Amino acid sequence: MQPPGTMSSEDRVSGGNYQRLLVVRLGSMGDIIHTLPAATALRQAFPEAMIGWVVEERWAELLCTLAEPRSGPRSARRPLVDRVHTVDTRKWRTSMFSTQTWERMAASLSELRAPRYEVAVDFQGAARSALLARWSGASVIYGASQPRENVATMLYTRQAMARGTHVVEQNLSLAAAVARRPLELPEVKFPRDEAADKHWDNWLRSKAIGDFVLINPGAGWGAKQWPPERYGQVARQLAGDGWKTLINFGPGEDEMALAAEAASEGAAEAVGQSLTELIALSRRTKLFIGGDTGPMHLAAALGVPVVAIFGPTDPARNGPFGSRSVVLRSPLSPTTHKRRPQPDPGLLDISADRVVAAARQLLGGHCA
């Protein structure tokens, strides 16, 4: 029997008063960053709630530093959520018949159910994300009424129409439906790692680098990749203004970074790093230059001025959000998400001179 004056879990959920809430956004990097404002707004709407997030293991550092426990009291190292639940769906799919895979899946799914979430919000709109939201055991599953994969709607108990042009605005509208009231765009906090901060401070000092520009030649697929040699040309021209350029690259992007470095003729230096280190380095740069990719969205979310070089994706929906920016896109570029391996012809229409002009505009014409 329920004590007098207390409210049952069902009554709380029916009244929109949640104590245990799960955010579902597995990947990718840019999409997780675009979900952070909505999740932060939910944190502000329900400050006493225990909030978890289920995410692919390779992106967990966007929520929690490597050294920090994945659950427990929030801190600067895990500022937003109380629990980080990780999965590795890519690895699971490639070794589905392995006993070890099934054991890992069982352990991950059991850990996801343990908090007994009341509400799960699927910001991804895919079949696998909706399945994980359902598997959490939450009695209420929120999702968009027009998700990326229509089959996901079969697993939702409540649906909301996504509103707004940019995906950040659309995610916030879903969060508002969960909160049952309008929500303001909040300031987003990323994990802060003291070791990464110290590493970059020491490294930059050892290289005698003060202010610098960060460029990122990589992108999710070939059609979005501006040629690395042009990034090198941009670095050469900015060096004439006194700016040092650093080249960020992720796993599998070594050749691209080295090509940009070679084309810069000594004006740029490639730096491979972890996601935690990239967050720390991005906080220190004066300008970011890159395409529609996770590191660009990270820089924008941190308030860094951005020169965004767009090809087939729509900057109105996926462009830099939250910072001063110049978006360069050719009218020759069709809007499509087809993962073509070759650079979009419209993207190739953007010259290094145009990128340098945009960079100088955001830098205020000042030399480093």
TORLUM-987608 format. One record per residue (C-alpha): x, y, z; residue number from 1. Coordinates in Angstrom, 3 decimals. Example, Ala and Ser with C-alpha at 12.3 -4.5 7.8 and 13.67 -1.06 7.14 Angstrom:
BEGIN
<<12.300,-4.500,7.800>,1>
<<13.670,-1.060,7.140>,2>
//
This chain:
BEGIN
<<0.000,0.000,0.000>,1>
<<1.251,3.431,-0.935>,2>
<<1.948,5.853,1.996>,3>
<<-0.501,8.775,2.276>,4>
<<0.549,11.865,0.355>,5>
<<2.918,10.026,-1.965>,6>
<<2.515,9.693,-5.712>,7>
<<2.858,6.449,-7.633>,8>
<<5.259,6.127,-10.559>,9>
<<2.295,5.904,-12.935>,10>
<<0.755,9.089,-11.507>,11>
<<4.054,10.950,-11.760>,12>
<<4.547,9.938,-15.372>,13>
<<0.953,10.799,-16.249>,14>
<<1.456,14.222,-14.712>,15>
<<4.775,14.828,-16.443>,16>
<<6.710,14.694,-13.160>,17>
<<9.620,12.380,-13.931>,18>
<<12.198,11.015,-11.517>,19>
<<14.076,8.645,-13.857>,20>
<<14.517,9.698,-17.479>,21>
<<16.573,8.104,-20.275>,22>
<<17.968,9.918,-23.313>,23>
<<18.604,7.699,-26.344>,24>
<<21.014,9.060,-28.966>,25>
<<23.626,6.523,-29.965>,26>
<<25.647,8.494,-32.534>,27>
<<27.165,10.009,-34.469>,28>
<<29.384,12.731,-33.002>,29>
<<27.582,15.678,-34.596>,30>
<<24.158,14.209,-33.850>,31>
<<25.011,13.738,-30.184>,32>
<<26.233,17.336,-30.002>,33>
<<22.966,18.467,-31.615>,34>
<<21.050,16.556,-28.921>,35>
<<22.943,18.064,-25.982>,36>
<<20.851,21.287,-25.859>,37>
<<17.622,19.264,-25.655>,38>
<<19.047,16.972,-22.968>,39>
<<20.346,19.988,-21.032>,40>
<<16.903,21.595,-21.243>,41>
<<15.407,18.405,-19.793>,42>
<<17.979,18.526,-16.993>,43>
<<16.887,22.080,-16.199>,44>
<<13.204,21.146,-16.407>,45>
<<13.701,18.196,-14.035>,46>
<<16.676,19.187,-11.841>,47>
<<16.086,16.441,-9.271>,48>
<<15.587,13.639,-11.799>,49>
<<18.080,10.856,-12.369>,50>
<<18.924,11.164,-16.073>,51>
<<20.740,8.502,-18.078>,52>
<<21.961,8.445,-21.659>,53>
<<22.556,5.405,-23.865>,54>
<<25.313,6.043,-26.413>,55>
<<27.769,4.172,-28.574>,56>
<<30.984,3.479,-26.679>,57>
<<33.138,5.443,-29.146>,58>
<<31.213,8.663,-28.412>,59>
<<30.920,8.336,-24.621>,60>
<<33.644,10.953,-24.062>,61>
<<31.187,13.615,-25.214>,62>
<<29.330,12.911,-21.965>,63>
<<31.993,11.662,-19.569>,64>
<<35.789,11.768,-19.447>,65>
<<37.645,8.474,-19.632>,66>
<<38.824,8.579,-16.017>,67>
<<35.406,9.432,-14.545>,68>
<<33.008,6.661,-13.415>,69>
<<30.054,6.235,-15.759>,70>
<<27.550,6.712,-12.941>,71>
<<27.326,8.606,-9.685>,72>
<<27.239,12.254,-8.611>,73>
<<27.668,14.691,-11.495>,74>
<<30.873,16.685,-11.793>,75>
<<32.814,18.779,-14.296>,76>
<<33.992,15.484,-15.802>,77>
<<30.389,14.279,-16.278>,78>
<<28.333,17.468,-16.058>,79>
<<24.988,16.496,-17.568>,80>
<<23.866,12.946,-16.841>,81>
<<23.869,10.702,-13.800>,82>
<<24.489,7.537,-15.813>,83>
<<26.149,6.808,-19.140>,84>
<<25.063,3.498,-20.678>,85>
<<27.305,2.379,-23.531>,86>
<<26.651,-0.058,-26.346>,87>
<<28.731,-1.157,-29.325>,88>
<<26.134,-1.985,-31.957>,89>
<<28.662,-1.936,-34.804>,90>
<<30.783,-4.612,-33.144>,91>
<<27.690,-6.578,-32.188>,92>
<<26.515,-6.631,-35.802>,93>
<<29.867,-7.854,-37.128>,94>
<<30.098,-10.787,-34.707>,95>
<<26.496,-11.754,-34.088>,96>
<<27.279,-15.476,-33.770>,97>
<<29.947,-15.051,-31.114>,98>
<<29.127,-16.203,-27.587>,99>
<<31.179,-13.320,-26.241>,100>
<<29.048,-10.866,-28.226>,101>
<<25.842,-12.231,-26.756>,102>
<<27.315,-12.075,-23.263>,103>
<<28.286,-8.429,-23.767>,104>
<<24.879,-7.585,-25.195>,105>
<<23.147,-9.234,-22.259>,106>
<<25.338,-7.372,-19.765>,107>
<<24.745,-4.007,-21.493>,108>
<<20.999,-4.496,-21.721>,109>
<<20.752,-5.689,-18.118>,110>
<<22.644,-2.592,-16.983>,111>
<<20.267,-0.430,-19.029>,112>
<<17.208,-1.873,-17.287>,113>
<<18.634,-1.626,-13.768>,114>
<<17.688,2.042,-13.066>,115>
<<14.016,1.301,-13.928>,116>
<<13.532,4.387,-16.070>,117>
<<10.029,5.830,-16.187>,118>
<<10.444,7.670,-19.496>,119>
<<12.780,7.152,-22.460>,120>
<<13.198,9.746,-25.219>,121>
<<14.473,8.510,-28.586>,122>
<<16.200,11.429,-30.307>,123>
<<17.631,9.194,-33.036>,124>
<<14.490,7.862,-34.656>,125>
<<16.040,4.592,-35.818>,126>
<<14.877,1.038,-35.281>,127>
<<17.837,0.146,-33.053>,128>
<<17.509,3.280,-30.898>,129>
<<13.763,2.721,-30.482>,130>
<<14.435,-0.906,-29.522>,131>
<<16.900,0.186,-26.850>,132>
<<14.402,2.735,-25.539>,133>
<<11.830,-0.047,-25.300>,134>
<<14.346,-2.438,-23.730>,135>
<<15.036,0.051,-20.936>,136>
<<11.691,-0.956,-19.460>,137>
<<10.368,2.610,-19.433>,138>
<<6.582,2.668,-19.497>,139>
<<6.556,5.788,-21.693>,140>
<<8.628,6.027,-24.891>,141>
<<8.737,9.384,-26.667>,142>
<<9.795,9.806,-30.278>,143>
<<9.251,12.001,-33.313>,144>
<<6.091,11.356,-35.304>,145>
<<8.179,11.317,-38.483>,146>
<<11.404,9.561,-37.456>,147>
<<14.297,8.684,-39.713>,148>
<<13.067,5.081,-39.880>,149>
<<9.289,4.752,-39.868>,150>
<<9.367,1.382,-38.098>,151>
<<10.531,3.204,-34.950>,152>
<<7.033,4.636,-34.429>,153>
<<5.728,1.145,-33.689>,154>
<<7.802,1.162,-30.495>,155>
<<6.790,4.618,-29.241>,156>
<<3.948,5.154,-26.799>,157>
<<3.888,8.910,-27.423>,158>
<<4.849,10.870,-30.517>,159>
<<5.589,14.539,-31.078>,160>
<<5.885,16.598,-34.240>,161>
<<9.439,17.897,-34.631>,162>
<<9.351,21.664,-35.106>,163>
<<12.016,24.075,-36.275>,164>
<<14.457,24.233,-39.163>,165>
<<17.726,23.235,-37.536>,166>
<<18.030,19.781,-35.994>,167>
<<18.916,21.408,-32.644>,168>
<<15.543,23.172,-32.706>,169>
<<13.787,19.961,-33.703>,170>
<<15.365,18.070,-30.809>,171>
<<14.385,20.852,-28.420>,172>
<<10.780,20.611,-29.608>,173>
<<10.759,16.896,-28.742>,174>
<<12.172,17.693,-25.301>,175>
<<9.426,20.319,-24.862>,176>
<<6.808,17.681,-25.623>,177>
<<8.332,15.493,-22.909>,178>
<<8.379,18.385,-20.418>,179>
<<4.901,19.497,-21.524>,180>
<<5.957,23.128,-21.650>,181>
<<8.138,25.394,-23.817>,182>
<<11.854,25.099,-23.187>,183>
<<14.547,27.707,-23.751>,184>
<<17.821,26.896,-25.485>,185>
<<20.324,26.380,-22.667>,186>
<<24.072,26.691,-22.462>,187>
<<25.684,23.298,-23.035>,188>
<<28.546,22.021,-20.892>,189>
<<31.037,19.475,-22.173>,190>
<<33.150,17.290,-19.882>,191>
<<36.328,18.975,-18.705>,192>
<<39.427,16.887,-18.159>,193>
<<42.277,18.403,-16.146>,194>
<<44.871,16.084,-17.678>,195>
<<43.862,17.058,-21.227>,196>
<<43.923,20.749,-20.318>,197>
<<47.405,20.386,-18.851>,198>
<<48.591,18.375,-21.857>,199>
<<47.615,21.051,-24.369>,200>
<<48.870,23.944,-22.253>,201>
<<52.272,22.263,-21.992>,202>
<<52.327,21.192,-25.642>,203>
<<51.408,24.628,-26.997>,204>
<<53.987,26.243,-24.712>,205>
<<56.688,23.805,-25.844>,206>
<<55.924,24.664,-29.484>,207>
<<55.793,28.409,-28.755>,208>
<<52.252,28.478,-30.185>,209>
<<49.979,31.250,-28.989>,210>
<<46.753,31.862,-30.884>,211>
<<46.039,29.273,-33.567>,212>
<<43.500,28.107,-36.138>,213>
<<42.172,24.539,-36.113>,214>
<<41.265,22.854,-39.395>,215>
<<39.624,19.488,-40.008>,216>
<<39.931,17.928,-43.496>,217>
<<37.945,14.781,-42.627>,218>
<<34.206,14.250,-42.994>,219>
<<31.735,11.401,-42.735>,220>
<<31.894,10.492,-46.412>,221>
<<33.666,11.577,-49.581>,222>
<<30.961,13.881,-50.941>,223>
<<31.430,16.161,-47.904>,224>
<<35.238,16.274,-48.030>,225>
<<36.863,19.422,-49.342>,226>
<<40.312,18.462,-50.750>,227>
<<43.020,18.303,-48.052>,228>
<<45.455,20.122,-50.348>,229>
<<43.178,23.167,-50.242>,230>
<<43.248,23.137,-46.464>,231>
<<47.021,23.288,-46.792>,232>
<<46.714,26.281,-49.106>,233>
<<44.482,28.007,-46.546>,234>
<<47.065,27.372,-43.819>,235>
<<49.802,28.856,-46.028>,236>
<<47.850,32.046,-46.599>,237>
<<46.902,32.409,-42.928>,238>
<<50.546,31.946,-41.994>,239>
<<51.172,35.197,-43.865>,240>
<<48.909,36.856,-41.275>,241>
<<50.897,35.252,-38.461>,242>
<<48.500,32.425,-37.696>,243>
<<49.686,28.946,-36.843>,244>
<<47.352,26.186,-38.039>,245>
<<46.788,22.808,-36.399>,246>
<<45.192,19.941,-38.324>,247>
<<42.818,17.669,-36.433>,248>
<<42.342,14.125,-37.637>,249>
<<40.520,11.103,-36.323>,250>
<<40.927,7.343,-36.831>,251>
<<41.546,6.468,-40.483>,252>
<<42.180,10.099,-41.486>,253>
<<45.986,10.048,-41.222>,254>
<<46.654,10.274,-44.959>,255>
<<44.250,13.174,-45.349>,256>
<<45.901,15.081,-42.503>,257>
<<49.396,14.421,-43.864>,258>
<<48.330,15.621,-47.327>,259>
<<47.062,18.885,-45.841>,260>
<<50.238,19.231,-43.778>,261>
<<52.451,18.682,-46.838>,262>
<<50.476,21.207,-48.900>,263>
<<50.856,23.789,-46.119>,264>
<<54.644,23.773,-46.602>,265>
<<55.317,23.971,-42.884>,266>
<<52.466,26.325,-41.989>,267>
<<50.343,23.601,-40.386>,268>
<<50.939,20.653,-38.094>,269>
<<48.785,17.510,-37.832>,270>
<<47.726,16.459,-34.323>,271>
<<45.961,13.159,-33.684>,272>
<<44.128,12.979,-30.384>,273>
<<41.374,11.417,-28.335>,274>
<<37.898,12.895,-28.198>,275>
<<38.579,14.248,-24.708>,276>
<<41.735,15.952,-25.998>,277>
<<39.854,17.378,-28.982>,278>
<<37.347,19.027,-26.640>,279>
<<40.213,20.603,-24.690>,280>
<<42.043,21.739,-27.838>,281>
<<38.868,23.168,-29.401>,282>
<<38.346,25.330,-26.314>,283>
<<41.705,26.955,-27.054>,284>
<<41.423,27.713,-30.771>,285>
<<40.493,31.122,-32.169>,286>
<<38.852,29.740,-35.321>,287>
<<37.723,26.404,-36.721>,288>
<<37.630,25.581,-40.447>,289>
<<35.992,22.403,-41.700>,290>
<<33.059,20.691,-43.336>,291>
<<29.823,19.218,-42.041>,292>
<<31.393,16.940,-39.464>,293>
<<31.458,16.278,-35.733>,294>
<<34.506,18.408,-34.858>,295>
<<32.922,21.409,-36.599>,296>
<<29.719,20.989,-34.566>,297>
<<31.814,20.628,-31.411>,298>
<<33.623,23.904,-32.107>,299>
<<30.342,25.700,-32.765>,300>
<<28.796,24.324,-29.568>,301>
<<31.820,25.603,-27.645>,302>
<<31.250,29.078,-29.105>,303>
<<34.285,29.023,-31.392>,304>
<<33.896,31.024,-34.642>,305>
<<33.514,28.611,-37.559>,306>
<<34.115,28.676,-41.318>,307>
<<31.902,25.822,-42.509>,308>
<<32.493,24.381,-45.985>,309>
<<29.305,22.643,-47.117>,310>
<<28.566,20.392,-50.065>,311>
<<25.520,18.122,-50.381>,312>
<<24.086,18.525,-46.860>,313>
<<21.766,21.400,-45.952>,314>
<<23.365,24.002,-43.650>,315>
<<19.921,25.311,-42.680>,316>
<<19.329,21.972,-40.955>,317>
<<22.859,20.846,-40.132>,318>
<<24.961,24.003,-40.135>,319>
<<27.023,25.428,-37.258>,320>
<<24.740,26.337,-34.365>,321>
<<25.534,28.579,-31.444>,322>
<<28.567,30.521,-32.677>,323>
<<29.592,33.207,-35.155>,324>
<<30.045,31.502,-38.481>,325>
<<30.409,31.871,-42.214>,326>
<<28.890,29.038,-44.236>,327>
<<30.276,28.530,-47.728>,328>
<<28.174,26.484,-50.139>,329>
<<27.954,26.485,-53.910>,330>
<<24.542,26.718,-55.635>,331>
<<25.787,23.764,-57.699>,332>
<<25.465,21.460,-54.668>,333>
<<22.250,19.415,-54.561>,334>
<<20.851,18.593,-51.131>,335>
<<21.280,14.876,-50.581>,336>
<<22.497,12.455,-47.929>,337>
<<23.652,9.823,-50.393>,338>
<<27.053,8.645,-49.221>,339>
<<28.946,9.108,-52.453>,340>
<<32.696,8.480,-52.203>,341>
<<33.741,11.356,-54.479>,342>
<<33.676,15.047,-53.445>,343>
<<30.534,16.881,-54.464>,344>
<<31.242,19.000,-57.614>,345>
<<29.732,22.042,-55.920>,346>
<<32.091,21.585,-52.993>,347>
<<35.036,21.705,-55.397>,348>
<<33.689,25.032,-56.663>,349>
<<34.707,26.623,-53.334>,350>
<<38.226,28.038,-53.625>,351>
<<40.892,28.367,-50.952>,352>
<<40.757,32.142,-51.439>,353>
<<37.055,32.207,-50.434>,354>
<<37.798,30.211,-47.298>,355>
<<40.690,32.512,-46.365>,356>
<<38.493,35.579,-46.909>,357>
<<35.839,34.091,-44.600>,358>
<<38.496,33.239,-42.008>,359>
<<39.858,36.781,-42.052>,360>
<<36.328,38.123,-41.681>,361>
<<35.768,36.094,-38.501>,362>
<<39.235,36.828,-37.168>,363>
<<38.483,40.509,-37.580>,364>
<<41.352,41.075,-39.966>,365>
<<43.821,40.824,-37.082>,366>
<<47.151,39.085,-37.267>,367>
<<48.070,36.556,-34.611>,368>
//
